[in-house]
């Protein structure tokens, strides 16, 4: 149910009926809000009924036509605006607490020309992750003048707590909030100008067999302090706070991207807040390893430890990453040039581990209140001191956006997603700030396309279990251009990626114990599943780029699918991978050659 007052509903209060109600209510408010009588007046008028009684009598004496209109104005969709703290705050007007709250509320809303709507949530919706994005619209009725021209901000209050007040502006009729929910029901009040609406959202955490565990990896001999400016807190506790908070942001992004595909708000579960993982690898040795070597070494240690499990994915950050800014020269123009003077750099995900360096962890927020401010931080990164990992945008806010987006990209590889031509699984992750902000934040749009193209990359990875991959991994990570950057909001998942996540075992609360048989007959191009096919993709073998895809989302299960012959004819000669996922999250990957 959308708690808003539609333009059509307000137009019901027109003509003589509307005027009659206005005259009555204005008279009633004027009388009831009059100054209190003096003691002498009270003695003289002891026989006169109280102002409250007069108001009651006048209400009873209204014409039946006006009474019906007033009843309509007092219907639930009007009074709901005052439920969560309201249109008129009693505390701010103690002289007439009851009258304005009950009588003037319908009047002011009937005269108001704004219609607030929350468009991505409905009242009483429930989520399983704590940070949500609230999107809404402000609609205007030009026939009625605005009652408050000075303040054009939108205000949000959570659970009637005056200290939890969030403000944002309206851009092209839209507003956006990030809200941190508490366990249980959360009452949210949104106010713009003279109108307020309320909505209740419920958050409950869940425990699942398959979960993601955030880790802060401290190598032997390292103190755990990540590289940061002197004004930033960079101790172990701060690192864990930043990682935990941003892991929750990624839960929100993933849920919203599935919601955009009408697949519900499914997301991965965080088993715990960020934990410290002590590695036996010497930090000086770690700094001299390449990305694959770091990934393999840290991955093996995790799997051999007490927290190692095939039912977990690990989102890990290496504390000892260091950028040697004193070696920077103006001749260094590309991202690869900067990586040459960075040790312990890694951004690699697949199987059961996504591992990252911490050279830009200082750009991440430590507290919820900092999130938008960090995205909008236009401070220029001093390359003589710190790594600029901003996709050539050069600001602290852009570094936060690119590095957070890359974490999501690599984490999705652990969920078996391949690369796509566009979106998050291409280079769209650089613009993850757009998910949380409405404006072009931090000068992040002022980027040369030719420069951005240079950091497009390709990855070769296996999505087998982490243990199996660690035993067989012999492939290297390369960088190349695979697409052109487009100046659009490309923070999206393609349809096959979204459906794949929807049925993935790490995105479902309960995992069936039953087994499924998946097979691919290369001779007849025929795929079979005993549980029903949900996603079929053909990926290039070298970079696992999705070149063809099919999704089957109906209630009637599809137990077999024959890939059309013309698809194979259209493919260039080479090696490809057939990827299949079924209803219970079982996955088949087989190579074939065209």
C-alpha positions, 0 to 999 in steps of 0.5 A, a space after each residue: 500500500 502506498 502511503 500518499 495523497 494522489 492528485 485525483 483524490 485532492 481534486 475530489 475536494 473542489 467547488 462549493 463542497 471544498 469551500 464549505 469545508 475550508 470555511 468551517 475548518 478555518 473558522 474552527 482552527 481560528 477559534 481554537 487557536 485563539 489566545 487563552 482567556 484571562 482569569 477575569 474572562 473565565 469568571 465572567 463566562 463560566 456559563 459559556 461552553 468551552 472552546 473545545 465544546 464549541 468546536 464539537 457542536 459546530 462540527 455536528 452542525 455542518 451540512 451533511 455534504 460538508 461532513 462527507 467531504 471532511 470524512 473523506 479528508 480524514 480517511 486513512 491515506 490522509 491521517 497516515 501522514 501524521 502517524 509517524 511524527 507528522 505533519 504538524 509537530 505537537 511539540 513545536 506548537 504546544 498552544 494548540 496541540 490537538 486542534 492542529 494535529 487533527 483538524 488542520 492536517 487534512 486542510 493543509 494537505 488538501 491545499 498542498 500541491 505536493 504528492 510524495 511517493 516512495 516507489 521502490 518499497 511498499 508499506 510493511 515490506 521486509 528485508 534481510 539486510 540492514 542498509 536500504 536505499 529509499 527512492 521516491 518522487 515529488 509530484 506537483 499540481 500546478 493549479 495550487 500554489 506552494 505554501 512553502 517556497 523557501 525549503 526544497 529539501 526532503 527530510 527523513 526521520 527514523 522511528 520517531 527519533 528527532 536525532 535520526 534526521 536525514 536530509 537530501 535534495 530533489 533532482 528532477 522530481 526524485 529523491 533518494 535516501 540511504 537508511 540503516 534499519 534496526 532489527 524489527 519494524 522501522 517507522 520511517 517518516 518522509 517530509 517535503 514542504 508541508 506534506 509528510 508520509 510514513 512507511 514501515 519497513 521490517 528488517 530481520 537477520 537470517 542465518 544460512 548455511 551458505 554465507 560470506 565472511 569478511 576478513 582483514 588479513 594481517 600478515 606475519 610481522 605487520 602491525 595491521 595499520 593500513 596506509 592512510 593520511 595522518 588525519 585518518 584512523 587506520 588501525 585494525 578496528 577502523 579497518 574492520 569497521 570500514 570493511 563491515 559497513 561497505 560489505 553491507 552496502 554491497 548487500 544493498 546494491 545486489 538486492 536492488 539490482 535483482 529488484 530492478 529485474 523483478 526478482 525480489 530483494 535477494 542478496 548474500 548473507 554476511 555471517 559475521 562482521 569483519 574478522 581479523 585473520 592472522 596469516 603466517 605469510 611474512 608481510 615483506 614476502 607478501 609484498 613481493 608476490 603477484 596477484 595470483 600468488 597472493 590469492 592462492 597463498 591466502 586462500 590455502 591458509 583460510 581453507 586450512 584454518 578453523 574457519 575454512 568451509 566449502 559453504 562459505 565465501 571469503 571477502 578478504 583485505 590484505 593489510 600490508 599493501 603499500 604505495 611508494 609515492 616517493 617513486 611517482 613521476 609525472 611521466 606515470 600516466 596510466 593505472 598500470 604505471 601506478 601499480 608498478 610502484 605499489 606492493 601487495 596490490 590485489 583485486 582478484 575473485 573466483 571460487 570461494 575467495 575475493 581478495 583485495 589490497 588496502 591502498 585505498 581503504 582510507 577512502 572508505 567510510 568508517 561510519 554510516 553517516 559518512 557514506 554519501 560524504 565519502 562518495 561526494 569527496 572532491 579532494 584530489 588524490 596526491 599521487 606523490 603520497 597515495 594510490 589513485 585507483 579512481 579510474 582516472 577521475 582523480 578524487 577521493 570520492 572516485 577512489 571510493 566508488 571504483 574500489 568498492 565497485 571492484 569488490 562487488 565485481 570480484 565478489 560476483 565472480 565467486 558467485 559464478 558470474 562471468 563478464 558482460 559487455 556492459 554493467 557491473 560485470 564490465 566496467 560499470 562498477 566504477 560508477 557504483 556511487 550512482 546507486 547511492 547518490 542522485 547528483 554527479 558526485 565528486 567530479 566523477 564524470 569528468 574523465 577521458 574515455 581513452 584513459 578509462 578504456 586502458 584499465 578494462 581487464 579480462 580474467 581467467 578463473 574457475 568457479 569450482 570450489 576454492 579448494 579444488 581451484 587452489 590445487 589446480 590454478 595455473 592461470 594468470 590475470 591479464 589486462 586488456 580493453 574489451 569494451 568502450 565506456 559509455 557515459 550512462 548509469 551502467 550500474 546494472 546486471 544483465 538479465 542472465 546474471 540477475 537470474 543466476 544470482 536469484 537461484 544461486 545457493 548463496 542467495 537463498 535462505 534454505 538450500 535443498 539437500 536433493 541432488 540434481 543431474 545436469 548434462 550437456 550433449 555436445 553432439 545434439 546441443 542438448 541440455 538436460 536437468 532433473 530439477 529444471 533449467 533456469 540459466 544457460 550461457 555461452 561464454 568465451 573461454 579466454 575471458 569468460 565473456 557472455 556471448 549468448 544467454 537464455 533464462 527460463 523463469 516460469 512456474 512450469 519447469 523446463 527440463 531440457 533445452 536445445 541450443 539453436 543451431 544458428 547460434 553455433 553458426 554465428 560464433 567465431 571459431 574458438 573455445 567456449 564454455 557452456 554454463 548452466 544453472 538449475 532451480 536448486 542452484 546446481 551448476 554445470 560448466 563444460 568447454 566445447 569448441 566451434 
